[in-house]
Amino acid sequence: MPVFRLQPLWLGPLAWSALLILIALTGNLALADPSGSVQESAVTPDFGMMVRYVFWALIAVTGIAVAALLWSWLLGRRVAQRTRQLRRELNERRQVELALRESEARFRDVTEAASDWIWEMDDNLRFTYLSERFYALTGIAPQHVLGRARWELATGDSAAEREKWRRHRELLEQHLPFRDFAYQTGIGDRHGEGRYLKVSGKPVYDGQGQFRGYRGTGTDITEQIKAETALQESELRLRQIIDLVPHMIFAKDRYGHFLLANRATAEAFGLTVAELVNRSHCITYGADDEAERMLSDDLEVIESGASKFIAEETFTDYTGQAQTMQTTKIPFTTPGLGETAVLGVSINITAQKRAKEEVARMRLYLKNIIDSMPSVLIGVDPWGYITVLNQQAEQVSGLSWETAQGRFFGDVFPQLEGQFEQVRQAIRLGQPIKTPRMTLEVESELHYADVMVYPLMADGASGAVIRLDDVTSRVRIESMMVQTEKMLSVGGLAAGMAHEINNPLGAILQGSQNIQRRIAQDMPQNRAVAAAIGVDLERLNRYLEQRGVQHFLDGIREAGVRAAKIVADMLSFSRRSESHFGLVDLEEMLETVLRLAASDYDLKKKYDFKRIQINRDYDPALRLAYCDKTEIEQVILNLLKNAAQAMTDEGTPDPAIILRTRREPDALLIEVIDNGPGMDEKTLKRIFEPFFTTKDVGAGTGLGLSVSYFIVTEQHHGRLSVSSKPGQGARFSIRLPLRRGALS
């Protein structure tokens, strides 16, 4: 318990208590003497009264003292509490002031370092304050701004600008806060350029709630606006560029929604770019399988992270037409979202494909043309390397175009290696060069070819085309024509000789007949002349008979008749120009041919047809044939002579020929069958080729059977065939179409 001590603070109340007692006593004394005069000698206070006064005075003093002591204690306690409170408040104030100073310092540092500035407006909406950052950031002197309203600083008089400022002023007049209001100043910066500003503000009110103006922040967005403008211009240029690209350019997310599309893409779907963007390709594409295929390709690119090239794919446009596209798809990350999408470029190659197909068709057409040519065509470059071969050249070389391409033509065609100088000369002179009748050996056979070298000088192309024309047939035909001319000359000579022979032959026949008539005993005139001269006609005939004169005369007459028949056959065979189709006696025609063959004895060929046995096997029911008699005689005679020569050359014992005729359902059959050496398979394959012969050089031209084949197949529309085996003879079959009247 605290010890009560008389504190100096208590002396005041005690002194005041004592003073009050004295005043009270003095007052009592004064009251005892109403007149107010004090007569010291006469006063005799009442002791009891006095004691009472003193008692009450002491009580009062004691009460006052106690009250003073209590008040002093309470006051001291309050003072101590207040002191502690004041100290606490003082400390807090110091802390607040320190925090305020630190906050002000931080605010100052932030505002000085920040890209914003502080501004204030009065209740008239005119600028009253701009922080130092305003000039640092904008380059606009504050004195050009202070005292002016914001709209007085702005520029731009478009309808959109006017509407923007109207709404802003309404907002200010309603004392409402605003954020991010952007405008362009008409006041230039240190470079004289207007600035783009963006401000935010709040209304300010005083303690009585009276509107005092606005306070807020501002930032310079000039560089941002320039960057956005540049970006917009760049995007516009990019948009213009991709819209000018005639190919489809697009971007899609993994769900098939278009993130980007150029005009060509939109037009392919019959939409605008705005209508196509954010639209799903599943709705856009006409065919479900196309949509699934394209989405599958997109997902493959997105998930693999690798680009994909699609050489050809079908795309159905909005008209329902199928287009052929060549597409490249590349994965990329969408800006801001970080999601993988696909960027694609599709080129419509429908026209190119059709053109390519047309080019391929034309190439094939031209190749078919050059392949159908009988000539050998070899395309070479200026250095003699092969660029093209036709089918004939492939057959001759045994190599395909692809295999021979790029090889020196002299390596592929060794027999033409000497033509390289002609190739160079043709290219140098720009004129074709011809080498006629060049000798070539093909499959061990001698051939002739005309070689033409044509220079290529069109459209900047350089090189040459070597053309080989096989003129073997022409050379041989020319030889045949020479031979034919000789034969015609011989035929004419034979005809002339036949005519000349006919005259003496007629005289011989006539003379022999007249001799037999003049010695005949049954003629009266002969007997009369004999009697007149004294000759016994019977005895003369006996003499002539015994001496064989009659036999000689019969032989002369018979030989003359045979000679006349031979001459008639020769004349008939030599008149080819007079031949024509008609009904002929088949047996008579065959017998005529046999007589002609029998009369042919050529020591050079060393065979005699008369030594060959002829077996006739004629169909008795087949007597007439519709044909060109002269030409069929030539065919059969050629077959007979070939058979006779083959059997004679090989020394066939007992040579024989069967001449057979038969009627088939649709043809007349004439067969010439021999028992000679026969032929092998290789000879059979080429037996009817022009100029093919197995005879020795100079023994034949190789044209007999080819001409016979031509006469039967081309002139008579029939068939000429052969069957043979080595050592088993040969069978030649002539089938001529049946004609009305050819049957008996």
C-alpha positions in Angstrom: 0.0 0.0 0.0 1.5 3.3 -0.9 2.6 5.6 1.9 0.9 8.8 1.8 3.3 11.7 1.6 2.7 15.3 1.5 3.5 16.2 -1.9 4.2 19.7 -3.0 1.1 19.5 -5.0 -0.9 19.1 -1.9 0.3 22.4 -0.3 -2.0 24.4 -2.5 -5.2 22.8 -1.2 -4.1 23.1 2.5 -3.2 26.7 2.1 -6.5 27.4 0.4 -8.2 25.6 3.3 -6.5 27.7 6.0 -7.3 30.8 4.2 -11.0 29.8 4.0 -11.0 29.2 7.8 -9.6 32.6 8.6 -12.1 34.2 6.3 -14.8 32.2 8.0 -13.6 33.3 11.5 -13.3 36.9 10.4 -16.7 36.7 9.0 -18.2 35.4 12.2 -16.5 38.2 14.2 -17.9 40.7 11.8 -21.3 39.3 12.1 -21.1 39.7 15.8 -20.7 43.4 15.4 -23.1 44.6 12.9 -21.9 48.0 13.0 -18.7 46.9 11.7 -16.7 48.5 14.2 -14.3 46.4 16.2 -13.7 47.3 19.5 -10.9 45.2 20.7 -11.4 46.1 24.4 -15.1 45.5 24.3 -15.2 42.2 22.5 -15.8 39.2 24.6 -16.3 36.2 22.4 -18.4 33.4 23.4 -16.1 30.5 24.1 -18.5 27.8 23.2 -19.3 29.5 20.0 -15.7 29.8 19.4 -15.1 26.2 20.1 -17.9 25.4 17.8 -16.4 27.5 15.1 -13.0 26.0 15.6 -14.5 22.5 15.6 -16.3 23.0 12.5 -13.4 24.8 11.1 -11.2 21.9 11.9 -13.7 19.6 10.4 -13.9 21.7 7.4 -10.2 22.0 7.2 -9.8 18.2 7.7 -12.5 17.6 5.0 -10.8 20.0 2.8 -7.5 18.4 3.5 -8.9 15.0 2.9 -10.6 16.2 -0.3 -7.4 17.9 -1.3 -5.4 14.8 -0.6 -7.9 12.7 -2.6 -8.1 15.2 -5.4 -4.3 15.4 -5.4 -4.0 11.7 -5.6 -6.6 11.4 -8.4 -5.0 14.3 -10.2 -1.6 12.8 -9.9 -3.0 9.6 -11.3 -4.6 11.3 -14.1 -1.5 13.3 -14.8 0.5 10.2 -14.9 -1.9 8.5 -17.2 -2.1 11.6 -19.4 1.7 11.8 -19.4 2.0 8.2 -20.4 -0.7 8.8 -23.1 1.0 11.9 -24.3 4.3 10.1 -24.5 2.6 7.2 -26.3 0.8 9.7 -28.7 4.1 11.5 -29.1 5.8 8.3 -30.0 3.0 7.3 -32.4 3.1 10.8 -33.9 6.8 10.5 -34.4 6.3 7.1 -36.0 3.5 8.5 -38.2 5.5 11.4 -39.2 8.4 9.1 -39.9 6.2 6.8 -41.9 4.7 9.8 -43.6 8.1 11.1 -44.5 9.1 7.6 -45.7 5.8 7.3 -47.6 6.3 10.7 -49.2 9.8 9.8 -50.1 8.6 6.5 -51.6 5.8 8.2 -53.4 8.2 10.8 -54.7 10.6 8.1 -55.8 7.8 6.1 -57.4 6.3 9.1 -59.1 9.7 10.2 -60.3 10.6 6.7 -61.5 7.2 5.8 -62.8 5.8 6.4 -66.3 2.9 8.3 -64.9 2.5 11.8 -63.6 0.1 13.3 -61.1 -2.3 16.0 -62.2 -5.0 18.0 -60.4 -7.9 20.1 -61.6 -10.1 22.6 -59.8 -13.8 22.7 -59.7 -13.8 24.5 -63.1 -12.0 21.4 -64.6 -8.9 23.4 -65.3 -5.4 22.0 -64.6 -3.9 23.4 -61.4 -1.1 21.0 -60.8 1.2 18.8 -62.9 4.0 16.7 -61.3 7.6 17.0 -62.6 7.2 13.7 -64.5 4.8 15.4 -66.9 7.5 17.3 -68.7 10.0 14.6 -68.4 7.6 12.1 -70.0 5.8 14.3 -72.5 8.3 17.1 -73.3 5.4 19.5 -73.0 6.0 22.6 -70.8 3.6 22.7 -67.9 2.9 26.4 -68.4 1.2 25.5 -71.7 -1.2 23.2 -69.8 -1.9 24.8 -66.4 -5.1 26.9 -66.3 -6.6 25.1 -69.3 -9.2 22.4 -69.6 -8.3 19.1 -71.1 -10.4 19.4 -74.2 -8.7 22.7 -74.9 -5.5 20.7 -75.4 -6.9 18.1 -77.7 -6.8 17.8 -81.5 -8.9 16.0 -84.0 -12.3 17.1 -85.3 -13.7 13.9 -86.6 -17.2 12.8 -85.7 -15.8 10.0 -83.6 -13.6 12.4 -81.7 -16.4 14.8 -81.1 -18.6 12.0 -79.7 -15.7 10.8 -77.5 -15.2 14.2 -76.0 -18.9 14.8 -75.5 -19.2 11.6 -73.4 -16.1 12.5 -71.4 -17.3 16.0 -70.6 -20.7 14.6 -69.5 -18.8 12.3 -67.2 -16.8 15.1 -65.7 -19.8 17.3 -65.3 -21.4 14.5 -63.3 -18.3 14.3 -61.1 -17.8 10.7 -61.9 -14.4 8.9 -61.9 -12.9 7.7 -65.2 -10.2 5.4 -66.3 -7.9 5.3 -69.3 -9.3 8.1 -71.3 -7.0 8.6 -74.3 -6.6 11.6 -76.5 -4.0 13.4 -78.7 -2.7 16.8 -77.7 -2.5 19.7 -80.1 0.4 21.1 -78.1 3.7 20.0 -79.4 6.5 18.5 -77.4 10.1 19.7 -77.5 10.2 18.4 -81.1 6.9 20.1 -82.0 5.0 16.8 -82.3 1.7 16.2 -80.7 1.6 13.5 -78.0 -0.9 10.8 -77.2 -2.0 10.8 -73.5 -4.0 8.5 -71.4 -5.4 9.7 -68.1 -7.4 8.4 -65.2 -9.0 10.5 -62.4 -11.2 10.7 -59.4 -13.3 13.6 -58.1 -12.0 15.4 -55.0 -14.3 16.6 -52.2 -13.6 18.8 -49.1 -14.6 18.1 -45.5 -18.1 19.5 -46.1 -18.5 17.2 -49.2 -18.1 20.1 -51.6 -16.7 19.2 -55.0 -13.2 20.7 -55.3 -12.0 19.2 -58.6 -10.2 16.1 -59.9 -7.0 14.4 -59.1 -5.5 11.6 -61.1 -2.6 10.1 -63.0 -1.6 10.3 -66.6 0.8 8.4 -68.9 2.3 9.1 -72.3 1.1 6.4 -74.8 2.6 8.0 -77.9 5.1 5.2 -78.5 2.4 2.7 -77.8 0.1 4.4 -80.3 2.9 4.5 -82.8 3.7 0.9 -82.2 0.0 0.0 -82.5 -0.3 2.1 -85.6 2.8 0.4 -87.1 1.4 -2.9 -86.0 -1.9 -2.2 -87.6 -0.2 -0.9 -90.8 1.9 -4.0 -90.7 -1.1 -6.2 -90.2 -2.9 -4.3 -93.0 0.1 -4.8 -95.3 0.2 -8.5 -94.3 -3.5 -8.8 -94.9 -3.2 -7.1 -98.3 -0.2 -9.3 -99.1 -1.9 -12.6 -98.2 -5.1 -11.5 -99.8 -3.2 -10.8 -103.0 -1.7 -14.3 -102.9 -3.9 -16.4 -105.2 -3.3 -19.5 -103.1 -5.2 -20.5 -100.0 -3.4 -19.4 -96.8 -5.1 -20.4 -93.5 -4.5 -21.3 -89.9 -6.6 -23.6 -87.8 -6.6 -24.9 -84.2 -6.7 -28.5 -83.2 -10.4 -28.5 -83.4 -10.6 -27.3 -87.0 -11.6 -23.7 -86.3 -10.1 -21.2 -88.7 -7.9 -18.7 -86.9 -6.7 -17.0 -90.1 -7.8 -17.1 -93.7 -7.0 -15.0 -96.7 -9.4 -14.0 -99.4 -8.6 -16.9 -101.7 -9.5 -19.3 -98.9 -12.7 -17.5 -98.1 -13.7 -17.3 -101.8 -13.1 -21.0 -102.2 -15.9 -21.5 -99.6 -18.1 -18.8 -101.0 -17.7 -16.7 -97.8 -16.0 -13.5 -96.7 -12.9 -13.6 -94.5 -14.9 -12.4 -91.5 -17.5 -15.1 -92.0 -14.9 -17.8 -92.3 -12.7 -17.0 -89.3 -13.7 -18.9 -86.1 -15.8 -21.2 -88.3 -15.2 -24.9 -88.2 -14.0 -26.6 -91.3 -16.4 -29.5 -90.5 -19.2 -27.1 -91.3 -17.5 -25.5 -94.2 -16.3 -28.4 -96.2 -18.9 -30.1 -98.4 -17.8 -33.7 -98.0 -17.5 -35.4 -94.7 -14.6 -37.6 -95.8 -12.7 -34.5 -96.8 -13.3 -32.8 -93.4 -12.2 -35.9 -91.6 -9.1 -36.3 -93.8 -8.1 -32.7 -93.4 -8.7 -32.7 -89.6 -6.6 -35.9 -89.4 -3.8 -34.2 -91.3 -4.0 -31.2 -89.0 -3.8 -33.3 -85.9 -0.9 -35.2 -87.3 1.0 -32.0 -87.8 0.1 -30.6 -84.4 0.9 -33.7 -82.5 4.1 -34.6 -84.4 5.4 -31.1 -84.5 6.6 -31.7 -88.0 5.5 -30.2 -91.2 3.6 -32.2 -93.9 3.6 -31.9 -97.6 0.6 -33.2 -99.5 1.4 -33.5 -103.2 -2.2 -33.9 -104.2 -5.5 -33.8 -102.4 -9.1 -33.3 -103.4 -11.0 -30.3 -102.2 -14.6 -29.5 -103.0 -15.3 -25.8 -103.3 -18.6 -24.1 -102.6 -19.8 -24.8 -106.2 -19.4 -28.5 -105.7 -16.5 -28.7 -108.1 -13.6 -31.0 -107.1 -10.3 -29.1 -107.1 -6.9 -30.7 -106.9 -4.7 -29.0 -104.3 -1.1 -29.2 -103.3 -0.9 -28.4 -99.6 1.9 -27.7 -97.0 1.0 -27.7 -93.4 3.3 -26.4 -90.7 2.9 -26.4 -86.9 3.1 -23.1 -85.0 2.3 -21.7 -81.6 -0.6 -19.2 -81.3 0.6 -15.9 -79.8 -0.7 -15.3 -76.3 -2.4 -18.7 -75.9 0.7 -20.9 -76.3 -1.4 -23.6 -78.1 -0.1 -25.5 -81.1 -2.0 -24.9 -84.3 -1.4 -25.6 -87.9 -0.6 -23.1 -90.7 -1.4 -24.2 -94.2 -0.8 -23.1 -97.7 -2.8 -24.8 -100.5 -2.1 -24.3 -104.1 -4.8 -25.1 -106.6 -3.0 -27.3 -109.1 -6.1 -28.4 -111.0 -5.2 -26.4 -114.1 -1.5 -27.5 -113.8 -2.6 -31.1 -113.4 -4.8 -30.9 -116.4 -2.0 -29.2 -118.3 0.4 -31.8 -117.1 -2.0 -34.5 -118.1 -2.4 -32.8 -121.5 1.3 -32.5 -121.9 1.7 -36.2 -120.9 -1.1 -37.0 -123.4 0.7 -35.0 -126.1 4.0 -36.6 -125.2 2.4 -40.0 -125.5 0.7 -39.0 -128.7 3.9 -37.7 -130.2 5.7 -40.8 -128.9 3.1 -43.0 -130.5 3.6 -41.0 -133.7 7.4 -41.4 -133.7 7.1 -45.0 -132.5 4.7 -45.8 -135.4 7.2 -44.5 -137.9 9.2 -47.3 -139.6 12.3 -45.2 -139.4 14.9 -45.4 -136.6 14.9 -42.0 -134.8 17.7 -41.1 -132.4 17.8 -37.8 -130.6 21.2 -36.6 -129.5 22.7 -33.5 -127.9 25.6 -31.6 -129.4 28.0 -34.0 -127.8 26.4 -37.1 -129.2 24.7 -38.3 -126.0 21.2 -39.9 -126.6 18.2 -37.8 -125.5 15.4 -39.8 -127.1 14.8 -43.1 -129.0 11.7 -44.3 -130.8 10.4 -47.8 -130.7 12.3 -48.9 -133.8 15.5 -47.6 -132.4 14.8 -49.5 -129.2 14.3 -52.7 -131.2 17.4 -52.2 -133.2 19.6 -51.3 -130.2 17.9 -53.8 -127.8 17.8 -51.0 -125.1 14.9 -49.0 -123.8 14.9 -45.2 -124.0 15.4 -44.9 -120.2 18.4 -47.2 -120.4 20.0 -45.6 -123.4 19.4 -42.0 -122.3 22.6 -40.2 -121.5 24.8 -42.7 -123.3 27.0 -41.9 -126.3 25.0 -43.0 -129.4 28.1 -44.6 -130.9 28.2 -47.0 -127.9 24.5 -47.9 -128.4 24.7 -48.0 -132.2 28.4 -49.0 -132.9 27.8 -49.0 -136.7 26.8 -45.3 -136.5 29.8 -44.1 -134.6 31.3 -42.7 -137.8 28.2 -40.5 -138.2 29.3 -38.2 -135.2 31.2 -35.9 -137.6 28.0 -35.6 -139.7 26.1 -34.7 -136.5 28.6 -32.0 -135.6 28.6 -30.7 -139.2 24.8 -30.6 -139.4 24.6 -28.6 -136.1 27.4 -26.3 -137.2 25.9 -25.6 -140.6 22.2 -25.7 -139.5 21.4 -27.9 -142.5 20.5 -31.6 -142.7 23.1 -34.0 -144.0 22.3 -37.3 -145.8 24.3 -40.4 -146.1 22.5 -42.7 -148.7 22.6 -46.4 -148.8 24.8 -47.0 -145.7 25.6 -50.6 -145.3 24.5 -52.1 -141.9 24.6 -55.6 -140.6 21.5 -56.5 -138.6 21.3 -60.0 -137.1 23.9 -61.3 -139.4 22.1 -60.0 -142.5 23.1 -57.2 -144.8 20.8 -54.2 -144.8 20.9 -50.8 -146.5 19.8 -47.6 -144.8 19.6 -43.9 -145.7 20.9 -41.8 -142.8 19.7 -38.3 -142.3 21.0 -35.9 -139.7 18.6 -33.1 -138.9 19.9 -30.2 -136.6 17.7 -29.0 -133.8 17.7 -25.2 -133.5 14.1 -24.4 -132.3 13.5 -22.5 -129.1 17.1 -22.5 -128.1 17.3 -26.3 -128.3 20.6 -27.7 -129.5 21.3 -31.1 -130.8 20.3 -33.3 -133.7 17.9 -36.1 -134.8 19.4 -39.0 -136.6 16.9 -40.8 -138.9 17.7 -44.2 -140.4 15.4 -45.4 -143.1 15.8 -49.1 -144.0 15.9 -49.0 -147.8 16.9 -52.7 -148.1 13.6 -53.5 -149.7 13.9 -50.5 -152.0 17.4 -51.5 -153.1 16.3 -55.0 -153.7 13.1 -53.8 -155.5 15.3 -51.7 -157.7 17.4 -54.7 -158.3 14.2 -56.7 -159.0 13.0 -53.9 -161.3 16.2 -54.2 -163.2 15.8 -58.0 -163.2 12.2 -57.5 -164.3 13.2 -55.3 -167.1 15.6 -58.0 -168.1 12.8 -60.6 -167.8 10.5 -58.3 -169.8 13.1 -58.0 -172.4 13.6 -61.7 -172.4 9.8 -62.2 -172.5 9.5 -59.8 -175.4 12.3 -61.6 -177.1 10.7 -64.9 -176.4 7.4 -63.7 -177.8 9.1 -62.3 -180.8 11.0 -65.5 -181.3 7.8 -67.5 -180.9 6.2 -65.4 -183.6 9.2 -65.9 -185.8 9.3 -69.6 -185.1 5.6 -70.0 -185.9 6.3 -69.1 -189.5 8.8 -71.8 -190.4 7.1 -74.1 -188.0 3.9 -73.6 -189.9 5.7 -74.3 -193.1 7.2 -77.5 -191.7 3.8 -78.7 -190.4 2.2 -77.7 -193.7 4.9 -79.3 -195.7 4.8 -82.6 -193.8 1.1 -82.7 -194.1 1.3 -82.0 -197.8 3.9 -84.8 -198.3 1.7 -87.3 -196.6 -1.3 -86.2 -198.7 0.7 -86.3 -202.0 1.7 -89.9 -201.4 -1.6 -91.0 -200.1 -3.1 -93.9 -202.4 -6.7 -92.9 -201.8 -6.4 -89.6 -203.6 -7.4 -89.9 -207.3 -5.1 -87.0 -208.3 -2.1 -88.8 -206.8 -2.9 -92.0 -208.7 -3.4 -90.0 -212.0 -0.1 -88.2 -211.7 1.7 -91.4 -210.8 0.2 -93.3 -213.8 1.1 -90.4 -216.1 4.8 -90.6 -215.2 4.8 -94.4 -215.0 5.3 -94.7 -211.2 3.6 -97.5 -209.3 2.0 -95.7 -206.3 1.6 -98.9 -204.3 5.2 -99.9 -204.7 6.3 -96.4 -203.8 4.3 -96.5 -200.6 5.7 -99.9 -199.7 9.1 -98.5 -200.3 8.5 -95.5 -198.1 6.9 -97.7 -195.4 9.8 -100.1 -195.5 12.3 -97.2 -195.3 10.4 -95.6 -192.4 9.7 -92.4 -194.3 6.1 -92.5 -193.2 7.2 -92.8 -189.6 9.6 -89.9 -190.1 6.8 -87.8 -191.6 4.5 -88.7 -188.7 7.3 -87.7 -186.3 7.8 -84.4 -188.1 4.2 -83.6 -187.9 3.8 -84.6 -184.2 7.0 -82.7 -183.2 5.7 -79.7 -185.1 2.4 -79.9 -183.2 4.2 -80.1 -179.9 6.4 -77.2 -180.9 3.4 -75.2 -181.9 1.8 -75.9 -178.5 4.9 -74.9 -176.7 5.1 -71.6 -178.7 1.4 -71.0 -177.9 2.0 -71.5 -174.2 5.0 -69.2 -174.3 3.0 -66.5 -176.0 0.2 -67.0 -173.5 2.5 -66.7 -170.5 4.3 -63.7 -171.9 1.1 -61.7 -172.3 0.7 -60.6 -168.5 -0.7 -57.2 -169.3 -3.6 -58.9 -171.0 -4.5 -61.1 -168.0 -7.8 -60.8 -166.2 -10.1 -62.7 -163.8 -12.5 -65.2 -165.1 -13.5 -68.8 -165.1 -10.7 -71.1 -166.2 -10.5 -74.9 -166.6 -8.4 -75.9 -163.6 -7.0 -79.1 -165.0 -6.1 -77.5 -168.3 -4.3 -74.7 -166.5 -2.3 -77.1 -164.4 -1.4 -79.2 -167.4 -0.2 -76.1 -169.2 2.0 -75.2 -166.3 3.4 -78.8 -166.3 4.2 -78.5 -170.0 6.0 -75.1 -169.4 8.0 -76.6 -166.5 8.9 -79.7 -168.6 10.2 -77.5 -171.4 12.4 -75.6 -168.9 15.9 -77.1 -169.0 18.5 -74.7 -167.5 22.0 -76.1 -167.3 22.9 -73.3 -164.9 20.5 -74.5 -162.3 21.4 -78.1 -163.0 17.9 -79.6 -162.9 15.7 -81.2 -165.5 11.9 -81.2 -164.7 11.4 -84.1 -167.1 13.3 -86.4 -164.7 10.8 -85.8 -161.9 7.8 -88.0 -161.5 4.5 -86.0 -161.5 1.6 -87.5 -159.7 -1.8 -85.9 -160.5 -4.5 -86.0 -157.8 -7.3 -83.9 -159.3 -10.8 -83.6 -157.8 -13.1 -84.7 -160.6 -15.9 -82.7 -159.2 -13.9 -79.5 -159.3 -13.3 -78.4 -162.9 -13.6 -74.6 -163.0 -11.8 -71.9 -161.0 -12.3 -68.2 -160.8 -8.9 -66.5 -161.0 -6.4 -64.7 -163.0 -5.1 -67.6 -165.1 -1.8 -66.0 -166.0 -1.0 -65.1 -162.4 -1.9 -68.4 -160.9 0.1 -70.2 -163.6 3.1 -68.1 -162.5 2.6 -69.1 -158.8 2.3 -72.8 -159.6 5.2 -72.7 -162.0 7.4 -71.0 -159.4 6.4 -73.7 -156.8 7.2 -76.5 -159.3 10.6 -75.0 -160.2 11.5 -74.5 -156.5 10.6 -78.1 -155.7 12.6 -79.4 -158.7 15.6 -77.3 -157.8 15.5 -78.3 -154.1 15.3 -82.0 -154.9 18.0 -81.8 -157.6 20.4 -79.8 -155.4 20.0 -82.2 -152.5 20.2 -85.3 -154.7 16.8 -86.6 -153.7 16.4 -90.2 -155.0 13.3 -90.8 -157.0 12.2 -87.2 -156.9 8.4 -86.8 -157.2 5.8 -84.0 -157.0 2.1 -84.4 -156.2 -0.2 -81.9 -157.8 -3.5 -82.0 -155.9 -6.9 -80.2 -156.1 -9.6 -80.3 -153.5 -12.8 -78.4 -152.7 -13.0 -77.1 -149.1 -16.1 -75.5 -147.5 -15.0 -71.9 -148.3 -12.1 -72.3 -150.7 -10.6 -74.1 -153.6 -7.4 -75.9 -152.6 -4.4 -76.5 -154.9 -1.4 -78.3 -153.3 2.2 -78.8 -154.6 3.8 -81.5 -152.5 7.4 -82.7 -153.0 9.6 -85.4 -151.3 12.6 -83.1 -151.2 14.9 -82.2 -148.2 12.2 -80.0 -146.5 12.9 -76.9 -144.4 13.7 -76.0 -140.8 11.6 -73.8 -138.5 13.8 -70.7 -139.1 13.5 -71.0 -142.8 9.7 -71.5 -142.6 9.3 -68.2 -140.7 11.0 -66.2 -143.4 10.1 -68.2 -146.5 7.7 -65.5 -147.9 10.0 -62.5 -147.0 11.2 -60.5 -150.0 14.7 -61.3 -151.0 15.0 -64.2 -148.6 16.7 -67.1 -150.3 18.6 -70.2 -149.4 20.1 -70.5 -152.8 23.7 -69.7 -153.7 24.6 -66.1 -154.6 23.5 -65.5 -158.2 21.2 -68.5 -158.2 18.1 -66.5 -157.3 16.7 -63.1 -156.2 14.6 -64.3 -153.3 11.5 -62.7 -154.8 9.7 -65.8 -156.3 7.8 -66.8 -153.2 7.2 -63.3 -152.0 5.7 -62.4 -155.3 3.6 -65.6 -155.3 2.4 -64.7 -151.7 1.4 -61.3 -152.9 -0.5 -62.7 -155.9 -2.5 -65.1 -153.8 -3.2 -63.0 -150.8 -3.5 -59.5 -152.2 -4.7 -60.1 -155.8 -6.9 -63.0 -155.1 -7.7 -62.5 -151.4 -6.7 -66.1 -150.7 -4.1 -67.8 -148.5 -0.7 -69.3 -149.3 0.8 -71.5 -146.6 3.6 -74.0 -146.2 4.3 -76.9 -143.9 7.6 -78.8 -143.8 10.1 -80.6 -141.7 13.7 -81.3 -142.4 14.0 -84.5 -144.5 10.2 -84.8 -145.0 9.6 -82.7 -148.0 7.4 -79.6 -148.3 3.7 -78.9 -148.9 2.6 -75.6 -150.4 -1.1 -75.0 -150.2 -3.0 -72.4 -152.3 -6.5 -71.5 -151.2 -8.6 -69.4 -153.5 -12.1 -68.1 -152.6 -14.9 -70.0 -154.2 -16.9 -68.0 -156.8 -20.2 -68.7 -158.5 -19.5 -71.2 -161.4 -16.4 -72.7 -159.8 -18.2 -75.8 -158.9 -18.9 -78.5 -161.5 
